[in-house]
Amino acid sequence: MAELVNEKRADILALAAKHGARNVRMFGSVARGDVNEQSDIDFLAGFDLGVDLNEIWNAVENDIPELGQAVKRLVRRLESADASERRDV
């Protein structure tokens, strides 16, 4: 999965910017390099108030379908995840 994120990095960041997301990070098992068959991809990003996360979720599924099934969580605030588990996208 980390390879998929690396391969799609430019697409992920372009999509994030298009929808007002900034400071995109990944956390969890993929960021730690501890992936198993149950793993998903967890992203963290800063958004302005009023941004519709469902709109972004739909954009991920439509614009980057390879990630759509793997991305399970979009987290709005950096404080939501332990800093030791984060890495840049």
Buried (B, 14 or more C-beta within 10 A) or exposed (E): BBEBBEEBEEBBBEBBEEBBBEEBBBBBBBBBEEBEEEBBBBBBBBBEEEBEBEEBBEBBEEBBEEBBEBBEBBBBEBEEBEEEBBBEB
